[in-house]
Amino acid sequence: MDFSRFPLDTQNCSLELESYAYNENDLMLYWKNGNDSLRTDEIVLSQFFIEHFHASSGLAFYSSTGVKNGMGFHIH
């Protein structure tokens, strides 16, 4: 994160989760309730507020291990 223009800036934070050992045939990761799985009303930050968040899930192909399933979220 870059705070050089704070407090006149915006920050983006992403977190992605993916299995190291299991492919899509062994393990599927997904958000049970989509965007409703993330509750931003429980997050309290004294100097910041959350403008937007988005949950995602999908597949990634790796030539050495095959197709892996992953999930993540993005906060703006």
Summary of the structure (lengths in Angstrom):
residues: 76
radius of gyration: 15.8
end to end distance: 11.5
largest distance: 46.0
contacts: 144
relative contact order: 0.32
helix: 9%
strand: 34%
